[in-house]
C-alpha cells in the first residue's frame, strides 16, 4: 500500500507562490533592474533565477526514475523546507541559473514564474499518488523523492522572496 502524500503539499506551493509574488510585486519596473550594490542581484535577477531553477527542477522531476518501493522521510521534507528557505545558509547558485537578462521586464518575469509554478502545481496534483515513488538526484542534497523536490521548489522561492525584501530595503536606504 502506497503512503499518503502530504495533504498540505499544494498549500505549501501556493503559499510560496504568494509570498514570492508579494515580495516582487511591490516594486516598480523602474527599480526592478537596480542592483543595490556590485555583486548583488536585482529584484528582476532574483525572479529570473527562481523561474529558471523551478523550470529545471520540474523537468528533472518529470524525468525522475520510478522506484520499486516508496521512500518516505517526512523529517527530511521538513528540514528541506526550513533549511533551503533560510538565507543564513549561503550557497552559490550554479552557473546555468545565474541571471542573464532573459526577461525584459518584471511583469514578464513574474508571468513566467507564475506559469512555471502552475506547471509545478499541476505536476504535484497529477502525480500526487506516486511522489514518494519517484526519485532523482540533486547536486547539493543528494537523492530526493518527488515530495522532497516539491518542498525544495517551494522553499527556494521563499528564500529568494527574502532576498527580494533585502534588496528593496537596501534600495530604500540608498
N, C-alpha and C positions, 0 to 999 in steps of 0.2 A: 504494500500500500504506500503510495507516494505521500510525503509530508505536505502539510498545508502551507501554502505561500502566505507570507505576512499580509494580513488584510490592509495594513496601512501603507503598503508599498506605493500605490498610486497617489495617496495623500502626500507622502514624502516627496515624490517627484513634483507634484503640483505646488506644494508649499515652497520648494526650492525654486521653481519657476517664478512664482510670485515675488519671492524675496529678491531674486536676481533682476527681474524687470523693474521692480520698485526702486532698487538701488540705481540702476542705469537710466531709468525713465525720467528721473528728476533733473537731469542735466540737459541744457540746450545744445543744439547742434554746434554752435559757435565754440563751446567749451569741450565737446566730446573728444576732439583730437589733441587737446592740450595735455602735454606731459608735465607733471608737477616739478620734475627735475630730470636731469640727464640720467639715463639708465632705468627710469621708471616708466611704466605703461600708462597710457591714457585710458579713459573710460572705453573708447572705441576699441583700443587694443585689447582690453580685457574681454569685451563682448566677442571680438573675433576669436581670441584664444579659446574661450569656453565653447563657442559654437563649433570650431574645428575639432576640438577634443571630443565633444559629445558625438559628432558625426562619426568620428573614427572609432570611438568606443562602441557605438551601436553597430557599426559594421563588423567589428570583432565579435560582438555577441551573436549577430546573425550567422556568422560562420563558425560558431563555437561547436566543439565536439559534444556528442551526446554520450553521457555516462551510463554505465550499466546499472549503477545504484545511485540514488540521490545523495548529495553531500550537503549536510546542513550544519552550519556553525553560526548560530544567532549571536554569539558573543563577538565573533569576527565581523559580522554585519554591523553591529552596534559600534564597534571600535572604528571601523572604516568611516561611518557616518560622522563620528566626532573627530577623529584624527585628521582626516582629509580636510575638513572644514576649518580646522584650527590653523590660523596663519602664523602662529608661533613656530610651527614645524615648517621651516623653509625648504623649498625644493626648486631645483632648476627645471624649467619646462623643456621638453625635448624640442629639438630644432624644428621639426615639422609643424609644431603648434605655435611657433613664435609669430606674433603679428607681422603681417607683410602688406597691409593695405588692401586686403581682399574686399572690404566694404567701403563704399564711398561716403556713407552717412551712418549715423547712429540708428536712424529709423530702419535702414536696410539691414544693419547688423542684428537689431532686435527682431526684425521679421524673420530672418534666417534662423536665429536662436529659437524662436517660437516654433518654427517648422521642425527643427531638429528635435526639440523637446516633445512635440506632438508625436513624432515618429517613435521616440523612446517610450512614451506612454502607451502608444498603440502596440508596440512590441511587448511591453510588460503585460498588457491586457491579453493579447493573443497567446502569449507563451506562459501565462501565469501557472498553468499546471505542470510545467516542466523546467521552471527557472532553476530549481535545485539539481536538475539532471543535465544541465549544460555547463560546460567549463572551458575556459581559455586562460592563458597566462597574461599577466600584467607585468611589465618590466620592473616595477618597484615593489608590488605587493604579492607577486607570485601567482599561483593558480587561484582563480576566483570562480565561483559558480555564478549563475545568472543573477541571482538575488544580490549577491555581493557587488557585482558590477553595477547594478541599479543604484545601490547605496553609494558607490563611488561616484557615479554620474551626478547624483543629487548633491552630494557633499562638495564636489568640485565647483558646482555653480554657486553654492553658498559661500565657499572660500573666496571666490572672486567677487561676490557681492560685497563682502567685507573689504576687499581691496578697492573696489569702486568707491565705497564710502570713504576710505582713507584718501583716495585721490581727490574726491570732492572737498574733503576737509582741507587738504593741502592747497587746493586751488582757491578756496575761500579765504585762506590766511595769507595768500600771496599778494 
